[in-house]
Amino acid sequence: SGGVEIPFNISNVIIYCVVSGRERPLVNWTTPELDENYENTITVETDGLLYVVTSIFNITNFTTDHAGIYHCNATNCAGEDGDEVNVAKQVVYFVGFSSPMFSG
């Protein structure tokens, strides 16, 4: 777990969650409320003994409205595990000022 701040000029965010188990884990995400600008792609690989599940959570047009905690949760018959990341959007403020030199 941890946090990451997305630079103000970056609009696409990809979060990876990779889990493994002898029984195939099911992966789901708990996220801030999102509109339809995200995609979750899941791939499963196995060697016959171990399953490796990769979930790629891709958010397009990321804004400050999408900031928050993204929690990846994996479950199978052996139990449950998960991790989370706090994703924030960097905000740039432009401050205006007036100077007596330029006023009339």
DSSP file with accessible surface (Angstrom, degrees, kcal/mol):
  #  RESIDUE AA STRUCTURE BP1 BP2  ACC     N-H-->O    O-->H-N    N-H-->O    O-->H-N    TCO  KAPPA ALPHA  PHI   PSI    X-CA   Y-CA   Z-CA
    1    1 A S              0   0  111      0, 0.0     2,-0.3     0, 0.0    84,-0.2   0.000 360.0 360.0 360.0 160.1    0.0    0.0    0.0
    2    2 A G  E     -a   85   0A  44     82,-0.8    84,-2.6     2,-0.0     2,-0.3  -0.977 360.0 -84.8 168.7-160.1    1.1    3.6   -0.5
    3    3 A G  E     -a   86   0A  60     -2,-0.3     2,-0.3    82,-0.2    84,-0.2  -0.952  23.1-167.7-139.5 158.3    0.2    6.6   -2.4
    4    4 A V  E     -a   87   0A  73     82,-2.6    84,-2.3    -2,-0.3     2,-0.5  -0.995  12.8-146.6-146.7 139.6    1.0    8.2   -5.7
    5    5 A E  E     -a   88   0A 119     -2,-0.3    84,-0.2    82,-0.2    82,-0.1  -0.954  17.3-141.8-109.9 123.5    0.3   11.7   -7.1
    6    6 A I  E     -a   89   0A  18     82,-3.5    84,-3.2    -2,-0.5     7,-0.0  -0.707  26.4-112.3 -85.2 124.9   -0.5   11.8  -10.8
    7    7 A P    >   -     0   0   54      0, 0.0     3,-2.0     0, 0.0    -1,-0.1  -0.237  27.5-113.9 -55.1 148.7    1.1   14.9  -12.5
    8    8 A F  T 3  S+     0   0  116      1,-0.3    84,-0.1    81,-0.1    -2,-0.0   0.766 113.8  53.4 -59.9 -25.8   -1.4   17.4  -13.7
    9    9 A N  T 3  S+     0   0  115      2,-0.0     2,-0.5     0, 0.0    -1,-0.3   0.416  88.7  91.5 -94.1   5.5   -0.6   16.8  -17.4
   10   10 A I    <   +     0   0   74     -3,-2.0     3,-0.1     1,-0.1    -4,-0.0  -0.854  44.7 174.1-100.3 130.1   -1.2   13.0  -17.3
   11   11 A S        +     0   0   56     -2,-0.5    51,-4.1     1,-0.1     2,-0.5   0.621  57.5  67.4-112.4 -15.4   -4.7   11.8  -18.1
   12   12 A N        -     0   0   84     49,-0.2     2,-0.4    48,-0.2    48,-0.2  -0.926  58.1-172.7-113.0 133.1   -4.4    8.0  -18.2
   13   13 A V  E     -D   59   0B  11     46,-2.7    46,-3.4    -2,-0.5     2,-0.4  -0.976   3.9-167.2-124.9 132.8   -3.7    6.0  -15.0
   14   14 A I  E     -D   58   0B  83     -2,-0.4     2,-0.4    44,-0.2    44,-0.2  -0.987   2.4-170.9-122.7 126.9   -3.0    2.2  -15.0
   15   15 A I  E     -D   57   0B  22     42,-2.7    42,-3.1    -2,-0.4     2,-0.4  -0.974   9.9-153.5-118.1 129.4   -3.0    0.3  -11.7
   16   16 A Y  E     -D   56   0B 146     -2,-0.4     2,-0.4    40,-0.2    40,-0.2  -0.816  11.8-175.2-103.7 143.5   -1.7   -3.4  -11.6
   17   17 A a  E     -D   55   0B  16     38,-2.3    38,-3.1    -2,-0.4     2,-0.5  -0.972   6.5-176.8-135.5 116.7   -2.8   -6.1   -9.2
   18   18 A V  E     +D   54   0B  92     -2,-0.4     2,-0.3    36,-0.2    36,-0.2  -0.973   9.2 167.5-119.0 123.5   -1.0   -9.4   -9.5
   19   19 A V  E     -D   53   0B  32     34,-2.7    34,-3.0    -2,-0.5     2,-0.3  -0.915  11.7-166.2-131.4 158.5   -2.0  -12.3   -7.2
   20   20 A S  E     +D   52   0B  73     -2,-0.3     2,-0.3    32,-0.2    32,-0.2  -0.972  13.2 154.4-143.5 158.1   -1.3  -16.0   -7.2
   21   21 A G  E     -D   51   0B  11     30,-1.9    30,-3.2    -2,-0.3    -2,-0.0  -0.960  51.8-110.3-172.9 160.8   -2.6  -19.2   -5.5
   22   22 A R  S    S+     0   0  212     -2,-0.3     2,-0.4    28,-0.2    -1,-0.1   0.837 114.3  47.5 -68.5 -33.4   -2.9  -22.9   -5.9
   23   23 A E  S    S-     0   0  112     28,-0.1    28,-0.1    -3,-0.1    55,-0.1  -0.881 113.8 -92.4-101.9 144.5   -6.6  -22.4   -6.4
   24   24 A R        -     0   0  127     -2,-0.4     2,-0.2     1,-0.1    53,-0.2  -0.319  42.4-137.5 -61.7 121.6   -7.6  -19.7   -8.9
   25   25 A P        -     0   0    5      0, 0.0     2,-0.5     0, 0.0    51,-0.2  -0.537   5.5-138.5 -77.3 145.6   -8.0  -16.3   -7.1
   26   26 A L  E     -B   75   0A 111     49,-3.0    49,-2.1    -2,-0.2     2,-0.4  -0.907  20.8-153.9-100.0 133.2  -10.9  -14.1   -8.0
   27   27 A V  E     +B   74   0A  19     -2,-0.5     2,-0.3    47,-0.2    47,-0.2  -0.895  19.1 166.6-113.5 134.1   -9.9  -10.4   -8.2
   28   28 A N  E     -B   73   0A  79     45,-2.5    45,-3.0    -2,-0.4     2,-0.4  -0.963  22.7-134.0-140.2 162.7  -12.1   -7.4   -7.6
   29   29 A W  E     -B   72   0A  37     -2,-0.3     2,-0.5    43,-0.2    43,-0.2  -0.912   4.1-157.8-117.5 141.7  -11.6   -3.7   -7.0
   30   30 A T  E     +B   71   0A  88     41,-2.6    41,-3.2    -2,-0.4    -2,-0.0  -0.989  35.2 163.3-111.6 124.0  -13.1   -1.2   -4.6
   31   31 A T        -     0   0   48     -2,-0.5    39,-0.2    39,-0.2     3,-0.1  -0.869  44.4 -84.8-135.1 166.1  -12.7    2.2   -6.1
   32   32 A P  S    S-     0   0   27      0, 0.0     2,-0.2     0, 0.0    36,-0.1  -0.287  74.4 -71.7 -60.3 161.9  -13.9    5.8   -5.8
   33   33 A E        -     0   0  187     32,-0.1     2,-0.3     1,-0.0     0, 0.0  -0.419  64.4-171.6 -63.2 123.1  -17.1    6.3   -7.7
   34   34 A L        -     0   0   29     -2,-0.2     4,-0.1    -3,-0.1    32,-0.0  -0.879  18.2-140.2-116.7 150.0  -16.1    6.3  -11.4
   35   35 A D        -     0   0   99     -2,-0.3     3,-0.1     2,-0.1    -1,-0.1   0.033  57.1 -67.0 -84.4-153.1  -18.0    7.0  -14.5
   36   36 A E  S    S+     0   0  190      1,-0.2     2,-0.4    -2,-0.0    -1,-0.0   0.257 103.9 101.1 -88.0  17.6  -17.6    4.9  -17.6
   37   37 A N        +     0   0   24     23,-0.1    23,-2.6    24,-0.1     2,-0.3  -0.161  65.7  80.8 -99.7  45.6  -14.0    5.9  -18.4
   38   38 A Y  E     -E   59   0B 114     -2,-0.4     2,-0.3    21,-0.2    21,-0.2  -0.970  52.9-163.0-141.9 160.4  -12.2    2.8  -17.0
   39   39 A E  E     -E   58   0B 119     19,-2.2    19,-3.0    -2,-0.3     2,-0.6  -0.996   6.6-156.1-143.6 136.9  -11.5   -0.7  -18.1
   40   40 A N  E     -E   57   0B  60     -2,-0.3     2,-0.5    17,-0.2    17,-0.2  -0.962  12.6-171.5-116.4 114.8  -10.4   -3.7  -16.0
   41   41 A T  E     -E   56   0B  61     15,-2.5    15,-3.0    -2,-0.6     2,-0.5  -0.926   3.0-166.9-109.1 128.2   -8.6   -6.4  -18.0
   42   42 A I  E     -E   55   0B  71     -2,-0.5     2,-0.4    13,-0.2    13,-0.2  -0.955   4.8-174.5-118.6 129.9   -7.9   -9.7  -16.2
   43   43 A T  E     -E   54   0B  63     11,-2.5    11,-2.5    -2,-0.5     2,-0.4  -0.945   7.4-158.1-120.0 146.5   -5.4  -12.4  -17.5
   44   44 A V  E     +E   53   0B  55     -2,-0.4     2,-0.4     9,-0.2     9,-0.2  -0.990  10.6 178.8-126.7 129.6   -4.9  -15.8  -15.9
   45   45 A E  E     +E   52   0B 130      7,-2.5     7,-3.0    -2,-0.4     2,-0.3  -0.957   4.1 177.8-125.3 147.2   -1.9  -18.0  -16.4
   46   46 A T  E     -E   51   0B  76     -2,-0.4     5,-0.2     5,-0.2    -2,-0.0  -0.996  30.3-162.5-147.8 148.0   -1.2  -21.4  -14.8
   47   47 A D        -     0   0  118      3,-1.3     4,-0.1    -2,-0.3    -1,-0.1   0.175  67.4 -94.6-106.0  11.4    1.5  -24.0  -14.9
   48   48 A G  S    S+     0   0   66      2,-0.4     3,-0.1     1,-0.0    -2,-0.0   0.113 122.0  52.5  96.1 -20.8   -0.9  -26.6  -13.6
   49   49 A L  S    S+     0   0  138      1,-0.3     2,-0.4   -26,-0.0    -1,-0.0   0.692 111.2  32.5-112.3 -33.1    0.2  -26.1  -10.0
   50   50 A L        -     0   0   66      2,-0.0    -3,-1.3   -30,-0.0     2,-0.4  -0.989  64.0-146.8-135.2 135.7   -0.1  -22.3   -9.5
   51   51 A Y  E     -DE  21  46B  77    -30,-3.2   -30,-1.9    -2,-0.4     2,-0.5  -0.862   9.8-165.1 -98.2 137.1   -2.5  -19.7  -10.9
   52   52 A V  E     -DE  20  45B  44     -7,-3.0    -7,-2.5    -2,-0.4     2,-0.5  -0.988   6.7-169.2-121.9 119.6   -1.3  -16.2  -11.5
   53   53 A V  E     -DE  19  44B   1    -34,-3.0   -34,-2.7    -2,-0.5     2,-0.5  -0.941   2.2-167.2-112.9 126.9   -4.0  -13.6  -12.1
   54   54 A T  E     -DE  18  43B  28    -11,-2.5   -11,-2.5    -2,-0.5     2,-0.5  -0.968   0.2-168.4-115.1 123.9   -3.1  -10.1  -13.3
   55   55 A S  E     -DE  17  42B   0    -38,-3.1   -38,-2.3    -2,-0.5     2,-0.6  -0.961   2.6-165.0-111.9 124.0   -5.7   -7.4  -13.2
   56   56 A I  E     -DE  16  41B  45    -15,-3.0   -15,-2.5    -2,-0.5     2,-0.7  -0.943   2.7-163.9-112.3 112.7   -4.9   -4.2  -15.1
   57   57 A F  E     -DE  15  40B   7    -42,-3.1   -42,-2.7    -2,-0.6     2,-0.5  -0.875   9.7-171.1-100.9 110.4   -7.2   -1.3  -14.0
   58   58 A N  E     -DE  14  39B  42    -19,-3.0   -19,-2.2    -2,-0.7     2,-0.5  -0.916   6.4-170.2-111.4 120.3   -7.0    1.5  -16.7
   59   59 A I  E     -DE  13  38B   0    -46,-3.4   -46,-2.7    -2,-0.5     3,-0.4  -0.941   7.9-159.9-110.9 122.5   -8.6    4.9  -16.0
   60   60 A T  S    S+     0   0   48    -23,-2.6   -48,-0.2    -2,-0.5   -23,-0.1  -0.736  72.5  16.8-100.4 151.7   -8.7    7.3  -19.0
   61   61 A N  S    S-     0   0  105     -2,-0.3    -1,-0.2     1,-0.2   -49,-0.2   0.922  84.6-161.8  55.0  48.7   -9.2   11.0  -18.6
   62   62 A F        +     0   0    4    -51,-4.1     2,-0.2    -3,-0.4    -1,-0.2  -0.408  15.9 171.8 -64.5 129.4   -8.2   10.9  -14.9
   63   63 A T    >   -     0   0   54     -2,-0.1     3,-1.8    26,-0.0     4,-0.3  -0.766  52.6 -90.0-128.4 177.3   -9.3   14.0  -13.0
   64   64 A T  G >  S+     0   0   76      1,-0.3     3,-1.2    -2,-0.2    25,-0.1   0.783 122.5  68.3 -61.4 -24.0   -9.4   15.0   -9.3
   65   65 A D  G 3  S+     0   0  134      1,-0.2    -1,-0.3   -33,-0.0   -32,-0.1   0.745  97.8  51.8 -65.5 -23.1  -12.9   13.5   -9.2
   66   66 A H  G <  S+     0   0    8     -3,-1.8    -1,-0.2   -34,-0.0    -2,-0.2   0.447  84.9 117.0 -91.8  -3.0  -11.3   10.0   -9.6
   67   67 A A    <   +     0   0   37     -3,-1.2     2,-0.3    -4,-0.3    21,-0.2  -0.317  42.0  78.9 -66.9 148.2   -8.8   10.5   -6.8
   68   68 A G  E    S- C   0  87A  18     19,-2.7    19,-3.0   -36,-0.1     2,-0.5  -0.936  81.4 -32.0 149.3-166.0   -9.1    8.2   -3.8
   69   69 A I  E     - C   0  86A  85     -2,-0.3     2,-0.6    17,-0.2    17,-0.2  -0.738  43.6-162.7 -92.3 126.1   -8.2    4.8   -2.5
   70   70 A Y  E     - C   0  85A   1     15,-3.1    15,-2.1    -2,-0.5     2,-0.5  -0.949  11.4-166.3-107.9 118.4   -8.1    1.9   -5.0
   71   71 A H  E     -BC  30  84A  48    -41,-3.2   -41,-2.6    -2,-0.6     2,-0.5  -0.929   8.8-158.8-113.9 123.1   -8.3   -1.4   -3.3
   72   72 A a  E     -BC  29  83A   7     11,-2.9    11,-2.0    -2,-0.5     2,-0.4  -0.885  14.3-171.0 -97.7 126.9   -7.5   -4.7   -5.0
   73   73 A N  E     -BC  28  82A  22    -45,-3.0   -45,-2.5    -2,-0.5     2,-0.4  -0.971   5.9-168.8-123.9 132.8   -9.0   -7.8   -3.3
   74   74 A A  E     +BC  27  81A   9      7,-3.4     7,-2.5    -2,-0.4     2,-0.3  -0.975   8.7 177.9-122.2 135.2   -8.3  -11.4   -4.1
   75   75 A T  E     +BC  26  80A  41    -49,-2.1   -49,-3.0    -2,-0.4     2,-0.3  -0.977  10.6 149.5-134.7 147.5  -10.2  -14.4   -2.8
   76   76 A N  E >   - C   0  79A  43      3,-2.3     3,-1.6    -2,-0.3   -52,-0.0  -0.895  65.4 -74.0-153.7-172.2  -10.1  -18.1   -3.2
   77   77 A C  T 3  S+     0   0  112      1,-0.3     3,-0.1    -2,-0.3   -53,-0.0   0.728 127.4  59.1 -65.7 -16.8  -10.9  -21.2   -1.0
   78   78 A A  T 3  S-     0   0   90      1,-0.2     2,-0.3   -55,-0.1    -1,-0.3   0.650 118.8 -88.9 -85.3 -16.0   -7.7  -20.6    1.0
   79   79 A G  E <   - C   0  76A  38     -3,-1.6    -3,-2.3     2,-0.0     2,-0.3  -0.990  45.2 -63.4 148.1-154.5   -8.7  -17.1    2.1
   80   80 A E  E     + C   0  75A 141     -2,-0.3     2,-0.3    -5,-0.2    -5,-0.2  -0.982  37.4 165.9-141.3 145.1   -8.6  -13.5    1.2
   81   81 A D  E     + C   0  74A 126     -7,-2.5    -7,-3.4    -2,-0.3     2,-0.3  -0.975   6.9 160.8-153.4 161.7   -5.9  -10.9    0.7
   82   82 A G  E     - C   0  73A  34     -2,-0.3     2,-0.3    -9,-0.2    -9,-0.2  -0.988  19.1-152.2-170.1 174.1   -5.6   -7.4   -0.8
   83   83 A D  E     - C   0  72A  92    -11,-2.0   -11,-2.9    -2,-0.3     2,-0.3  -0.962  12.6-152.7-152.9 164.4   -3.7   -4.2   -1.1
   84   84 A E  E     - C   0  71A  84     -2,-0.3   -82,-0.8   -13,-0.2     2,-0.4  -0.952   5.6-159.3-143.3 159.5   -4.5   -0.6   -1.8
   85   85 A V  E     -aC   2  70A  35    -15,-2.1   -15,-3.1    -2,-0.3     2,-0.7  -0.996  18.8-135.1-138.6 139.8   -3.1    2.6   -3.2
   86   86 A N  E     -aC   3  69A  80    -84,-2.6   -82,-2.6    -2,-0.4     2,-0.5  -0.878  24.8-164.4 -95.4 117.0   -4.2    6.2   -2.7
   87   87 A V  E     +aC   4  68A   1    -19,-3.0   -19,-2.7    -2,-0.7     2,-0.3  -0.903  10.0 178.3-108.6 125.4   -4.2    7.9   -6.1
   88   88 A A  E     -a    5   0A  35    -84,-2.3   -82,-3.5    -2,-0.5     2,-0.5  -0.914  25.9-127.2-124.8 152.2   -4.3   11.7   -6.2
   89   89 A K  E     -a    6   0A  29     -2,-0.3     2,-0.2   -84,-0.2   -81,-0.1  -0.866  27.9-122.3 -99.2 127.2   -4.3   14.2   -9.0
   90   90 A Q        -     0   0   68    -84,-3.2     2,-0.5    -2,-0.5   -26,-0.1  -0.483  27.3-149.9 -66.5 134.5   -1.7   17.0   -8.8
   91   91 A V        -     0   0   70     -2,-0.2     2,-0.5   -27,-0.0   -83,-0.0  -0.921   4.5-154.9-112.1 134.6   -3.4   20.3   -8.9
   92   92 A V        -     0   0   59     -2,-0.5     2,-0.4   -84,-0.1    -2,-0.0  -0.934   8.8-159.1-109.9 126.5   -1.7   23.4  -10.4
   93   93 A Y        -     0   0  188     -2,-0.5     2,-0.6     2,-0.0    -2,-0.0  -0.889   4.6-153.6-105.9 135.4   -2.8   26.8   -9.1
   94   94 A F        -     0   0  189     -2,-0.4     2,-0.5     2,-0.0    -2,-0.0  -0.942  13.1-159.2-106.5 123.8   -2.3   30.0  -11.1
   95   95 A V        -     0   0  125     -2,-0.6     2,-0.3     2,-0.0    -2,-0.0  -0.893   2.0-154.9-108.3 126.7   -2.1   33.0   -8.9
   96   96 A G        +     0   0   73     -2,-0.5     2,-0.3     2,-0.0    -2,-0.0  -0.656  15.0 177.8 -96.2 154.3   -2.7   36.4  -10.3
   97   97 A F        -     0   0  176     -2,-0.3     2,-0.4     2,-0.0    -2,-0.0  -0.982  20.6-136.3-147.3 160.7   -1.4   39.6   -8.8
   98   98 A S        -     0   0  112     -2,-0.3     3,-0.0     3,-0.0     5,-0.0  -0.935  14.7-157.5-119.9 148.0   -1.4   43.3   -9.6
   99   99 A S    >>  -     0   0   31     -2,-0.4     3,-1.4     1,-0.1     4,-0.7  -0.967  23.4-132.8-124.9 138.2    1.6   45.5   -9.3
  100  100 A P  G >4 S+     0   0  116      0, 0.0     3,-0.6     0, 0.0    -1,-0.1   0.811 106.1  67.7 -58.3 -24.7    1.5   49.3   -8.9
  101  101 A M  G 34 S+     0   0  152      1,-0.2    -3,-0.0    -3,-0.0     0, 0.0   0.837 107.9  35.8 -63.5 -32.2    4.1   49.4  -11.7
  102  102 A F  G <4 S+     0   0  171     -3,-1.4     2,-0.3     2,-0.0    -1,-0.2   0.388  99.6  92.8-104.8  -0.2    1.5   48.2  -14.2
  103  103 A S    <<        0   0   73     -4,-0.7    -5,-0.0    -3,-0.6     0, 0.0  -0.714 360.0 360.0 -95.9 154.1   -1.6   50.0  -12.9
  104  104 A G              0   0  128     -2,-0.3    -1,-0.1     0, 0.0    -2,-0.0   0.146 360.0 360.0 -96.3 360.0   -2.7   53.3  -14.1
